[in-house]
Amino acid sequence: MIGRERIAKNLRRIRIERALSQESLAVDADVDRTYVSGLERSEFNPSVDLLDRLASALSVDISDLFLIPDAEAAEPEPLKRGRKPGAR
């Protein structure tokens, strides 16, 4: 597994565990939502500075984005679409 795939899987897993949408993560990390989507699909090679901002927005250490994913773990279920109750 190459580094981009490892980052993609970990980024998506952690984001979903924290119930954050791609848009919310993008705003918190000061990056475009489509770029977050591309990162989660291994399309982009992020800079260390961006990884640091993403890790900070997710409240994890940057090293968590480089963990070797469990090969037997199921893919995380996507978050439900639409606004959350009470959101404006």
C-alpha positions, 0 to 999 in steps of 0.5 A, a space after each residue: 500500500 502506498 502512502 497516499 492510500 494509507 492516508 486516504 483510508 485513515 483520513 476517511 475512517 477518522 473523519 467518519 468516527 468523529 461524525 464530520 462531513 467532508 465540508 466541516 473538515 474542509 472548513 476546519 482545515 482551511 481547504 476546499 471540500 473537493 480537495 478533502 474528497 480527492 484526498 480520501 480517494 487517493 487522488 492527491 499527494 498532500 503536503 506535510 503542512 496540510 496533513 498537519 492542519 487535517 490532523 489538528 482539525 480531527 484532533 489526532 496526531 499527524 502520525 495517526 494518518 500514517 497507520 497501517 489500516 487493518 486489512 480485515 476491517 470493513 470500510 466505514 459506513 458513509 455519514 447520512 446525507 443532508 443537514 444534521 437536526 438543529 443545523 442552520 
